[in-house]
Each structure stands twice: as structure tokens, then as C-alpha cells.
């Protein structure tokens, strides 16, 4: 029986896939490799190798179920794009197997599958035919494709005359308008302008809503958290983690900012969760339930609890970048009078402060903070990048500075995380001197009689008046912000 007949709700199945490439240091080595080893075998001598073997993928296995949106993250060179090409069939694996159940549309790279000599119209029909559409089916979709691409009369010009933005517009418009069962995207949206990206993501959400399957590669942690229901972490050609997007992204960011021995230790810790006997920890790590700051308070947290401070409400998902000239300490939230809090009230003012210890002479130092939802969506923040007079022109090694952000709590009830950082120049090189993601968390207390919902309070006021004497409403004629939501 075929995979389609036995797959059930599995859209993509990757089994123990490996892909190796031969790397040659010089062009002549490629010619030698094709001739010399054969002659050496004929005379009974061991063959000489003129190449280096590079394992782009090593024993990768996973399944994607119908309707899932799966994000793949990893450092440069980790095998993400190679994996997608193997899934789409543009590369053949050296070992293992890949099975796909359904029509697949791919955006692997800019202009992939386009003939530069053909017009945009001709390439639409060519790509649609490759994806299995008849000419009649493409005729029925062409106007929608052209409307989505929005490149005007260029649709009739050779694509070799297109800008990079036109390429991606037409490629994406073609891929998503053939009604794919599976959409594969590999960073192809990054070259579009902001308006086009919003339109693309809206279309992706439509595909999700109708039960389509999406495999998505990106370096943007926020996109993974927003778009994906599951995430895979690739490193050195291996799949080292498969779990909830926020947990996977957290480990990816830790790897991204480590190098050498530290990166190897972190990588080994992630891989260790796959070993027999570590299932409980592996499950907790994969689901993101380890140390959730919005979990019920645990006994023995220490400290005194009151209505404005919960000692058990602490960040257990902090990701500290490597210190490159400074370190951040003693971060906390207080009232304007200096009382420490982590339970806030909407509409009140608070102070976020932290100490920065400088380990290197630094110039033009910028300080910042941002507030995120617990799923990683940035809601807002502040930094001194556009206020030259607030930047520290020069800080010497050994200096200590206290950074204070006075802000109003515009957030609605829920739990939120704060990122902080300091950026500056050291020896002429602009870098994050230190940065901490999910450095601290806070909770906004529930409040009654509010119209607001979501994450941000918009200070809504509602007025309802009768439009004519005969249509008087059965509710009060004036309703202000203290009214119940409707």
C-alpha cells in the first residue's frame, strides 16, 4: 500500500534522513577525484580522497500532521534549508526516506523554479503545472494570482527584468493560490515590503484556518511563536529538539549566543533529554512547562507575600546573552516611592531599574527594555537609541550605572515578561554589551467593570444614545468606561 493510503492524518513523514555533500578545496581536485581513485583501484592501491565529506543532515526523523504549522529554527549551517529541499524533492537524500501526503507548494528561495526568460504570466502557468494544476484550473486562478502579486504590467515582462520584491510577490502569489495541502516556506518572505508581508501572513492564517499544513523555516523567533503550533531545533545537521515553540525558541536563542565549549555543553544538555530515563524532563522541556511563571505558587519560595508582590512569581525562562563588555544585575520593578512589586495595576506608574557593570571601555551606550506576552509577542518598549542626550557617551571599565525606566502600566490582566539590554561600541565594534531575554516577569491584577480586553488598555469610553424618540434603548442612555463589556 502507498503512503497516501496508510498515512492517516500524517502529512509529512521523514525517516532517518541523511544528506552528505563533497567539498573540494580546488577545482582540479574534482577532476582528480573522478579519475585517480579508479586507476588506483585497478593497480590494487588504496584510493586517494580529494574531497572532504560534509554531513548536512544526519539521521533526521519527524512527522508533521495535517493542519499543523511547524517551524524549524537553528543556527546558520544547521541544515534547515537542506531539510526543506529534501522534503520538497529538489534534493535526494543519501539515506533514509521522505513521504508526503498531499499537494505541496514550496517557497524555497528567491525565484526558485522560475525561468528568467519567460514572462511572469508564463512562469505562473509553468509553476502551476509543476504543482499538478491543469491549464483550465490555472486560468480560473490567474486573476487572483495577479491581484495578489500586484506587479501591474510587469506580469507580461520576462522575470529577468524583475526586482527581488517582484520575484517574491509572484512566487508567493502562485504558491498560495494553487490551494496547496502543504505549504513550505524558507525565509522567502524577508525580502517583501512591510505591506506585502502583512498580506502574506494574513493568507497563511487563512491556510491554517482551512486545515492546511505549513512547514516554516525562519530566524525570527517571534514568527515561530506567532505562526507555529510546534517547532523543531536543528543543529549541525541533527534534529536536537521537537516541542512547543516558546521552549524550542528559548533553547535556540541560548545556542545562538554561545560558542565553543559553552555551546557544546548546552547542545549536550538538550540532546541528553532524548536518552532513556530522561522522559519526564524531556516532556517538560518540550512542552514549555518547566518553571512556568504563571503556574500556581509553589510552597517554600521564600520572602513575604502581599497584594503587590508574589515571591513565587519569577522568571524560569531567562536567556542571558554572552557578556561582551558589561553585565546587567539587580533588575526589578518598584513603585515610584521605591516599594518592590511584581503585581501591577493597570493605569498606575512604575519604575523598572537595573544596574550595569562595565568590564570594558565603551562609548555611545544605549539602554533598553521591552514587554512581551508569555508566548513571546512584543507589546512595546523603550530605548535611548533616538535620544542622543540620554546615551552614555563614554563608560570606563569598572563603572557602575543604574538605569531607570519610569513607565505607565497600560497592560491588561495577565502575565508578561520583560527583556532588557545595553548596546554600545567597544574598540569601534557595535555590539550588545549584555542582553537578557525574559529577565523578569510581572502580573497585572484583574480588575472589574472594564470595557477593555486583550493585552493593552485603550481607555475606551462608550456612549449609546437613542437615534430618534421612537427607538429609545432599554439600557442607560450614557455608558462610560465603568460599564460592563458587551
C-alpha positions as semicolon CSV with decimal commas, in nm:
position;residue;x (nm);y (nm);z (nm)
1;X;0,000;0,000;0,000
2;X;0,114;0,356;-0,072
3;X;0,197;0,614;0,193
4;X;-0,113;0,813;0,094
5;X;-0,331;0,510;0,173
6;X;-0,174;0,440;0,513
7;X;-0,074;0,789;0,630
8;X;-0,396;0,876;0,811
9;X;-0,353;1,230;0,946
10;X;0,022;1,243;0,871
11;X;0,111;1,497;0,601
12;X;0,492;1,460;0,604
13;X;0,700;1,170;0,732
14;X;1,080;1,200;0,745
15;X;1,258;0,877;0,846
16;X;1,630;0,870;0,935
17;X;1,727;1,108;0,655
18;X;2,094;1,186;0,591
19;X;2,243;1,408;0,324
20;X;2,615;1,444;0,255
21;X;2,799;1,685;0,024
22;X;3,150;1,650;-0,117
23;X;3,361;1,962;-0,062
24;X;3,660;2,024;-0,286
25;X;3,929;2,276;-0,197
26;X;4,030;2,333;-0,562
27;X;3,850;2,284;-0,898
28;X;4,119;2,041;-1,017
29;X;4,052;1,818;-0,715
30;X;3,709;1,744;-0,855
31;X;3,866;1,618;-1,179
32;X;4,124;1,413;-0,988
33;X;3,851;1,252;-0,778
34;X;3,673;1,133;-1,091
35;X;3,987;0,970;-1,239
36;X;4,267;0,892;-0,993
37;X;4,083;0,664;-0,743
38;X;3,962;0,440;-1,028
39;X;4,317;0,397;-1,161
40;X;4,446;0,328;-0,809
41;X;4,188;0,052;-0,760
42;X;4,291;-0,108;-1,091
43;X;4,652;-0,141;-0,972
44;X;4,550;-0,258;-0,625
45;X;4,636;0,061;-0,437
46;X;4,403;0,224;-0,180
47;X;4,215;0,513;-0,343
48;X;4,306;0,870;-0,251
49;X;4,029;1,107;-0,142
50;X;4,046;1,459;-0,283
51;X;3,738;1,586;-0,101
52;X;3,601;1,645;0,246
53;X;3,272;1,487;0,343
54;X;3,020;1,733;0,490
55;X;2,714;1,589;0,664
56;X;2,439;1,847;0,606
57;X;2,180;1,612;0,761
58;X;2,239;1,319;0,993
59;X;1,961;1,074;1,083
60;X;1,675;1,326;1,092
61;X;1,330;1,184;1,172
62;X;0,998;1,354;1,244
63;X;0,634;1,366;1,136
64;X;0,409;1,661;1,057
65;X;0,037;1,600;1,095
66;X;-0,234;1,753;0,883
67;X;-0,324;2,103;0,995
68;X;-0,002;2,159;1,189
69;X;0,216;2,464;1,142
70;X;0,570;2,357;1,225
71;X;0,860;2,600;1,250
72;X;1,223;2,500;1,201
73;X;1,492;2,709;1,370
74;X;1,867;2,672;1,402
75;X;2,196;2,849;1,358
76;X;2,335;2,917;1,010
77;X;2,460;2,593;0,855
78;X;2,245;2,372;1,075
79;X;2,073;2,201;0,779
80;X;1,734;2,376;0,779
81;X;1,722;2,467;0,410
82;X;1,871;2,134;0,305
83;X;1,599;1,958;0,502
84;X;1,327;2,154;0,323
85;X;1,477;2,077;-0,017
86;X;1,478;1,707;0,069
87;X;1,115;1,727;0,183
88;X;1,017;1,903;-0,140
89;X;1,210;1,656;-0,356
90;X;1,459;1,900;-0,505
91;X;1,740;1,710;-0,329
92;X;1,771;1,333;-0,290
93;X;1,889;1,207;0,048
94;X;2,188;0,973;0,071
95;X;1,999;0,764;0,323
96;X;1,652;0,747;0,473
97;X;1,317;0,828;0,321
98;X;1,067;1,112;0,291
99;X;0,695;1,066;0,223
100;X;0,450;1,348;0,152
101;X;0,073;1,309;0,154
102;X;-0,091;1,589;-0,047
103;X;-0,015;1,868;-0,293
104;X;0,292;2,060;-0,179
105;X;0,378;2,418;-0,275
106;X;0,722;2,548;-0,184
107;X;0,896;2,883;-0,149
108;X;1,250;2,759;-0,103
109;X;1,446;3,054;-0,231
110;X;1,402;3,368;-0,436
111;X;1,275;3,283;-0,784
112;X;1,323;2,907;-0,744
113;X;1,151;2,730;-1,033
114;X;1,125;3,045;-1,246
115;X;1,268;3,061;-1,596
116;X;1,423;3,409;-1,626
117;X;1,349;3,422;-1,999
118;X;0,977;3,356;-1,951
119;X;0,728;3,627;-1,864
120;X;0,560;3,637;-1,528
121;X;0,241;3,501;-1,682
122;X;0,428;3,210;-1,843
123;X;0,605;3,128;-1,518
124;X;0,274;3,122;-1,331
125;X;0,142;2,860;-1,573
126;X;0,472;2,668;-1,562
127;X;0,479;2,654;-1,180
128;X;0,111;2,570;-1,157
129;X;0,163;2,281;-1,399
130;X;0,454;2,152;-1,188
131;X;0,221;2,162;-0,886
132;X;-0,033;1,950;-1,072
133;X;-0,287;2,205;-1,198
134;X;-0,439;2,181;-1,542
135;X;-0,440;2,484;-1,771
136;X;-0,812;2,530;-1,705
137;X;-0,754;2,531;-1,328
138;X;-0,475;2,786;-1,366
139;X;-0,697;3,001;-1,591
140;X;-0,955;3,011;-1,311
141;X;-0,693;3,119;-1,055
142;X;-0,481;3,353;-1,266
143;X;-0,667;3,674;-1,183
144;X;-0,636;3,602;-0,810
145;X;-0,263;3,533;-0,852
146;X;-0,206;3,854;-1,047
147;X;-0,413;4,055;-0,798
148;X;-0,218;3,916;-0,501
149;X;0,122;3,970;-0,667
150;X;0,022;4,328;-0,756
151;X;0,308;4,386;-1,001
152;X;0,095;4,552;-1,269
153;X;0,202;4,530;-1,631
154;X;0,525;4,354;-1,532
155;X;0,325;4,031;-1,529
156;X;0,379;4,030;-1,907
157;X;0,754;4,102;-1,891
158;X;1,042;3,849;-1,859
159;X;1,114;3,781;-1,493
160;X;1,483;3,858;-1,551
161;X;1,373;4,224;-1,550
162;X;1,207;4,191;-1,207
163;X;1,330;4,334;-0,882
164;X;1,375;4,097;-0,588
165;X;1,044;4,220;-0,446
166;X;0,861;4,135;-0,769
167;X;1,015;3,788;-0,770
168;X;0,891;3,703;-0,424
169;X;0,549;3,859;-0,481
170;X;0,486;3,645;-0,787
171;X;0,637;3,331;-0,633
172;X;0,430;3,357;-0,316
173;X;0,113;3,451;-0,502
174;X;0,148;3,142;-0,722
175;X;0,227;2,908;-0,435
176;X;-0,063;3,005;-0,209
177;X;-0,327;3,032;-0,481
178;X;-0,294;2,673;-0,603
179;X;-0,469;2,564;-0,281
180;X;-0,178;2,354;-0,151
181;X;-0,234;2,086;0,110
182;X;0,118;2,160;0,234
183;X;0,298;2,496;0,214
184;X;0,676;2,501;0,265
185;X;0,838;2,841;0,326
186;X;1,212;2,903;0,364
187;X;1,279;3,268;0,461
188;X;1,129;3,373;0,126
189;X;0,915;3,646;0,282
190;X;1,200;3,851;0,424
191;X;1,257;4,046;0,101
192;X;0,899;4,170;0,069
193;X;0,797;4,514;0,194
194;X;0,600;4,551;0,517
195;X;0,259;4,579;0,349
196;X;0,323;4,269;0,139
197;X;0,444;4,073;0,442
198;X;0,121;4,157;0,627
199;X;-0,078;4,031;0,328
200;X;0,130;3,712;0,317
201;X;0,079;3,636;0,686
202;X;-0,293;3,700;0,654
203;X;-0,301;3,445;0,371
204;X;-0,101;3,198;0,579
205;X;-0,357;3,235;0,857
206;X;-0,632;3,155;0,604
207;X;-0,445;2,837;0,506
208;X;-0,419;2,746;0,874
209;X;-0,790;2,806;0,931
210;X;-0,890;2,572;0,647
211;X;-0,667;2,298;0,788
212;X;-0,361;2,336;0,565
213;X;-0,018;2,213;0,674
214;X;0,275;2,457;0,687
215;X;0,646;2,387;0,728
216;X;0,822;2,712;0,804
217;X;1,194;2,797;0,831
218;X;1,292;3,132;0,978
219;X;1,546;3,305;1,201
220;X;1,269;3,514;1,357
221;X;1,178;3,377;1,699
222;X;0,866;3,591;1,713
223;X;0,733;3,450;1,384
224;X;0,777;3,097;1,514
225;X;0,587;3,180;1,832
226;X;0,311;3,361;1,643
227;X;0,262;3,125;1,349
228;X;0,362;2,779;1,465
229;X;0,193;2,517;1,679
230;X;0,518;2,318;1,708
231;X;0,886;2,382;1,647
232;X;1,199;2,185;1,558
233;X;1,552;2,284;1,655
234;X;1,827;2,185;1,411
235;X;2,196;2,199;1,492
236;X;2,492;2,059;1,294
237;X;2,257;1,862;1,072
238;X;2,077;1,693;1,361
239;X;1,728;1,740;1,500
240;X;1,805;1,805;1,865
241;X;1,466;1,925;1,994
242;X;1,099;1,892;1,899
243;X;0,841;2,068;2,112
244;X;0,639;2,378;2,192
245;X;0,754;2,690;2,002
246;X;0,846;2,901;2,304
247;X;1,053;2,625;2,464
248;X;1,232;2,544;2,138
249;X;1,296;2,912;2,061
250;X;1,437;2,964;2,410
251;X;1,691;2,685;2,358
252;X;1,768;2,812;2,007
253;X;1,844;3,159;2,143
254;X;2,070;3,008;2,408
255;X;2,264;2,818;2,141
256;X;2,272;3,121;1,913
257;X;2,456;3,329;2,169
258;X;2,703;3,066;2,282
259;X;3,018;2,940;2,121
260;X;3,294;2,688;2,178
261;X;3,271;2,482;2,495
262;X;2,964;2,665;2,624
263;X;2,768;2,585;2,306
264;X;2,880;2,221;2,319
265;X;2,766;2,190;2,682
266;X;2,427;2,342;2,605
267;X;2,383;2,122;2,299
268;X;2,471;1,812;2,501
269;X;2,217;1,910;2,766
270;X;1,942;1,933;2,502
271;X;2,043;1,602;2,344
272;X;2,052;1,435;2,686
273;X;1,675;1,480;2,715
274;X;1,636;1,219;2,437
275;X;1,813;0,949;2,637
276;X;1,612;0,671;2,807
277;X;1,522;0,765;3,164
278;X;1,500;1,138;3,093
279;X;1,146;1,130;2,958
280;X;0,986;1,339;3,236
281;X;1,237;1,621;3,195
282;X;1,228;1,592;2,815
283;X;0,849;1,622;2,815
284;X;0,859;1,923;3,045
285;X;1,127;2,089;2,832
286;X;0,941;2,018;2,508
287;X;0,606;2,144;2,635
288;X;0,750;2,453;2,797
289;X;0,602;2,369;3,137
290;X;0,927;2,380;3,328
291;X;0,910;2,668;3,570
292;X;0,621;2,849;3,406
293;X;0,598;3,185;3,582
294;X;0,218;3,185;3,559
295;X;0,185;2,847;3,728
296;X;0,031;2,825;4,077
297;X;0,258;2,945;4,352
298;X;0,469;2,670;4,498
299;X;0,541;2,641;4,871
300;X;0,878;2,739;5,003
301;X;0,952;3,025;4,764
302;X;1,074;3,240;5,047
303;X;1,008;3,608;5,111
304;X;0,695;3,789;5,221
305;X;0,389;3,786;5,001
306;X;0,141;4,075;4,977
307;X;-0,113;4,210;4,732
308;X;0,159;4,375;4,520
309;X;0,441;4,121;4,543
310;X;0,442;3,743;4,493
311;X;0,783;3,587;4,574
312;X;0,693;3,279;4,368
313;X;0,636;3,485;4,052
314;X;0,983;3,460;3,900
315;X;1,119;3,403;3,550
316;X;1,234;3,047;3,487
317;X;1,299;3,102;3,115
318;X;1,563;3,377;3,122
319;X;1,812;3,371;2,834
320;X;2,130;3,573;2,901
321;X;2,347;3,671;2,606
322;X;2,723;3,638;2,638
323;X;2,869;3,937;2,821
324;X;3,069;4,146;2,575
325;X;3,176;4,443;2,782
326;X;2,915;4,474;3,056
327;X;2,677;4,279;3,277
328;X;2,325;4,354;3,398
329;X;2,228;4,294;3,762
330;X;1,960;4,364;4,024
331;X;1,671;4,407;3,784
332;X;1,334;4,477;3,943
333;X;1,010;4,672;3,934
334;X;0,917;4,923;4,205
335;X;0,654;5,183;4,274
336;X;0,764;5,548;4,236
337;X;0,820;5,551;4,613
338;X;1,062;5,257;4,585
339;X;0,848;4,967;4,707
340;X;0,930;4,643;4,524
341;X;0,638;4,494;4,328
342;X;0,567;4,234;4,062
343;X;0,186;4,254;4,067
344;X;0,086;4,569;3,883
345;X;-0,237;4,764;3,839
346;X;-0,349;4,900;3,502
347;X;-0,316;5,278;3,476
348;X;-0,057;5,320;3,754
349;X;0,304;5,426;3,714
350;X;0,602;5,205;3,799
351;X;0,981;5,202;3,768
352;X;1,192;4,931;3,607
353;X;1,555;4,960;3,711
354;X;1,874;4,761;3,675
355;X;2,246;4,803;3,738
356;X;2,501;4,784;3,457
357;X;2,860;4,691;3,547
358;X;3,111;4,778;3,273
359;X;3,402;4,541;3,211
360;X;3,539;4,725;2,904
361;X;3,570;5,087;2,800
362;X;3,253;5,159;2,599
363;X;3,110;5,453;2,405
364;X;2,766;5,563;2,284
365;X;2,589;5,319;2,515
366;X;2,217;5,264;2,460
367;X;1,986;5,113;2,720
368;X;1,653;4,946;2,651
369;X;1,362;4,733;2,771
370;X;1,063;4,568;2,610
371;X;0,749;4,393;2,737
372;X;0,625;4,067;2,582
373;X;0,339;3,827;2,627
374;X;0,434;3,487;2,767
375;X;0,407;3,349;2,412
376;X;0,684;3,589;2,303
377;X;0,487;3,861;2,119
378;X;0,645;4,203;2,178
379;X;0,386;4,456;2,300
380;X;0,606;4,762;2,338
381;X;0,915;4,902;2,497
382;X;1,159;5,190;2,519
383;X;1,524;5,260;2,444
384;X;1,756;5,556;2,415
385;X;1,865;5,497;2,055
386;X;1,681;5,808;1,929
387;X;1,765;6,031;2,226
388;X;2,128;6,123;2,185
389;X;2,129;6,328;2,505
390;X;2,025;6,018;2,703
391;X;2,305;5,798;2,572
392;X;2,619;5,746;2,775
393;X;2,896;5,893;2,562
394;X;3,175;5,715;2,748
395;X;3,185;5,448;3,019
396;X;3,508;5,314;3,163
397;X;3,583;4,961;3,276
398;X;3,477;4,938;3,640
399;X;3,196;5,194;3,611
400;X;2,853;5,109;3,751
401;X;2,533;5,277;3,629
402;X;2,175;5,250;3,750
403;X;1,923;5,255;3,463
404;X;1,563;5,354;3,545
405;X;1,262;5,342;3,312
406;X;0,957;5,518;3,457
407;X;0,651;5,381;3,276
408;X;0,275;5,359;3,295
409;X;0,117;5,015;3,311
410;X;-0,111;5,006;3,007
411;X;-0,132;4,626;3,015
412;X;-0,445;4,430;3,092
413;X;-0,471;4,138;3,337
414;X;-0,227;3,860;3,259
415;X;0,138;3,760;3,298
416;X;0,411;3,937;3,098
417;X;0,790;3,913;3,055
418;X;1,049;4,188;3,021
419;X;1,369;4,188;2,812
420;X;1,650;4,430;2,897
421;X;1,975;4,516;2,729
422;X;2,268;4,752;2,686
423;X;2,425;4,816;2,346
424;X;2,741;5,014;2,274
425;X;3,075;5,038;2,098
426;X;3,383;4,855;2,221
427;X;3,700;4,913;2,018
428;X;3,486;5,053;1,736
429;X;3,261;4,746;1,720
430;X;2,889;4,799;1,791
431;X;2,753;4,510;1,995
432;X;2,516;4,407;2,271
433;X;2,729;4,458;2,579
434;X;2,478;4,242;2,760
435;X;2,118;4,139;2,700
436;X;1,875;3,925;2,897
437;X;1,554;3,787;2,748
438;X;1,269;3,709;2,990
439;X;1,480;3,879;3,254
440;X;1,183;3,923;3,486
441;X;0,808;3,870;3,482
442;X;0,513;4,054;3,628
443;X;0,142;4,001;3,664
444;X;-0,127;4,261;3,607
445;X;-0,405;4,219;3,861
446;X;-0,762;4,155;3,747
447;X;-1,000;4,450;3,752
448;X;-1,378;4,472;3,741
449;X;-1,607;4,693;3,532
450;X;-1,386;4,748;3,230
451;X;-1,458;4,762;2,859
452;X;-1,101;4,672;2,765
453;X;-0,988;4,327;2,657
454;X;-0,671;4,181;2,505
455;X;-0,326;4,285;2,625
456;X;-0,328;4,667;2,603
457;X;-0,576;4,902;2,769
458;X;-0,703;5,163;2,523
459;X;-0,900;5,361;2,783
460;X;-1,221;5,304;2,591
461;X;-1,532;5,509;2,669
462;X;-1,869;5,403;2,531
463;X;-2,171;5,624;2,467
464;X;-2,506;5,488;2,348
465;X;-2,781;5,735;2,255
466;X;-3,124;5,688;2,104
467;X;-3,148;5,777;1,736
468;X;-3,499;5,928;1,746
469;X;-3,767;5,935;2,014
470;X;-3,935;5,611;1,899
471;X;-3,622;5,399;1,926
472;X;-3,512;5,461;2,283
473;X;-3,286;5,178;2,403
474;X;-3,363;4,971;2,712
475;X;-3,018;5,045;2,853
476;X;-2,887;5,368;3,009
477;X;-2,852;5,646;2,755
478;X;-2,492;5,717;2,855
479;X;-2,247;5,438;2,932
480;X;-1,891;5,529;3,029
481;X;-1,577;5,321;3,078
482;X;-1,716;5,171;3,400
483;X;-1,979;4,976;3,205
484;X;-1,953;4,602;3,155
485;X;-1,810;4,480;2,824
486;X;-2,052;4,373;2,554
